[in-house]
Amino acid sequence: MGEGRYFLDDLKVSPTASLFEGFRDENVDLSFFFTRTPPGAEVGLHVHPYHEVFVLIEGEAVYTRGEESIEAGPGTVIVIPPETPHGFRNAGDAPLVQLGIHERGTMQQTWLDT
């Protein structure tokens, strides 16, 4: 990898997620998760020490951001402030496709509901 070109299949970290961490090959201070979450599946509450920005591409979701519950569909952008507990659930009957952009070249995550 490297040289500024990547394939999501090569970045897979699970059956539903690909992870790019910019520090690895490019010395870029940005990371992202590209996910395809099945209907009914969810990602539990967690925090990051930096902003995360979700870009919902396909599907329907309910996001938790602190005390808020946010219903969202395609084209929605949600900003999560640093240290804010957040998670999401696929609320539709099709895969939820989204990009979670992290403000650091190394993804840092602390799970809250383990």
C-alpha positions in Angstrom: 0.0 0.0 0.0 1.0 3.6 0.1 1.8 5.9 -2.8 -1.5 7.6 -2.2 -3.8 4.8 -3.5 -5.8 2.3 -1.5 -8.6 -0.2 -1.9 -11.2 -0.6 0.8 -10.9 -4.4 0.6 -7.2 -4.1 1.5 -8.1 -1.9 4.5 -10.7 -4.4 6.0 -10.5 -4.8 9.7 -13.8 -6.8 10.0 -16.5 -8.1 7.7 -18.3 -4.7 7.9 -15.5 -2.2 8.2 -12.4 -0.8 6.5 -9.9 1.4 8.4 -7.5 3.9 6.9 -5.0 5.4 9.4 -3.0 8.2 7.7 0.1 7.8 9.8 0.9 4.3 8.5 2.0 5.1 4.9 1.2 8.7 4.2 2.1 10.7 7.3 -1.4 12.2 7.1 -3.1 13.4 10.3 -6.5 11.9 9.4 -8.1 8.4 9.7 -11.5 7.0 8.6 -13.7 4.0 9.0 -15.8 3.1 5.9 -18.6 0.8 7.2 -21.5 -1.3 5.9 -23.5 -2.1 9.0 -26.3 -4.7 8.6 -29.9 -3.9 9.5 -30.5 -3.9 13.3 -26.7 -3.9 14.1 -25.2 -1.2 16.2 -21.9 0.3 17.5 -22.0 0.9 21.2 -21.0 4.0 23.1 -17.4 5.2 22.9 -15.4 8.4 22.9 -12.4 9.8 21.0 -10.0 12.6 22.2 -10.7 14.5 18.9 -13.6 15.3 16.6 -15.3 12.6 14.5 -17.5 13.4 11.5 -20.0 10.9 10.1 -21.1 11.1 6.5 -24.1 8.9 6.0 -24.1 7.6 2.4 -26.9 5.0 2.3 -29.4 3.7 4.7 -31.1 5.0 7.9 -29.6 5.4 11.3 -30.1 6.6 14.8 -27.0 8.2 16.3 -26.5 8.8 20.0 -24.4 12.0 20.6 -24.1 12.7 24.3 -27.7 12.9 25.5 -29.1 13.4 22.0 -30.7 10.9 19.7 -30.4 11.9 16.0 -32.4 10.2 13.2 -30.5 10.4 9.9 -30.7 9.4 6.3 -28.5 9.6 3.2 -26.6 12.9 2.8 -26.5 13.6 6.6 -23.3 14.9 8.2 -23.0 14.6 12.0 -20.2 16.1 14.0 -19.2 14.5 17.3 -17.1 16.8 19.6 -14.1 15.3 21.4 -14.8 13.1 24.5 -18.5 13.0 23.7 -20.1 9.6 24.1 -21.5 8.4 20.8 -22.7 5.4 18.9 -25.2 4.4 16.2 -27.7 1.8 15.1 -28.8 0.8 11.7 -32.5 1.7 11.9 -33.4 0.6 8.4 -33.9 -2.6 6.5 -30.9 -2.2 4.2 -27.2 -1.9 5.0 -26.1 1.4 6.5 -23.1 2.7 4.5 -21.1 5.6 6.1 -17.8 7.2 6.5 -16.5 8.0 10.0 -13.7 10.6 9.7 -11.3 10.9 12.6 -9.3 14.1 13.2 -6.0 12.1 13.8 -3.7 9.9 11.8 -4.0 7.3 14.5 -7.5 6.2 15.5 -8.0 6.3 19.3 -11.2 4.9 20.8 -12.3 4.1 24.3 -15.4 1.9 24.7 -17.9 2.9 27.4 -20.4 0.1 27.5 -18.2 -3.0 27.7 
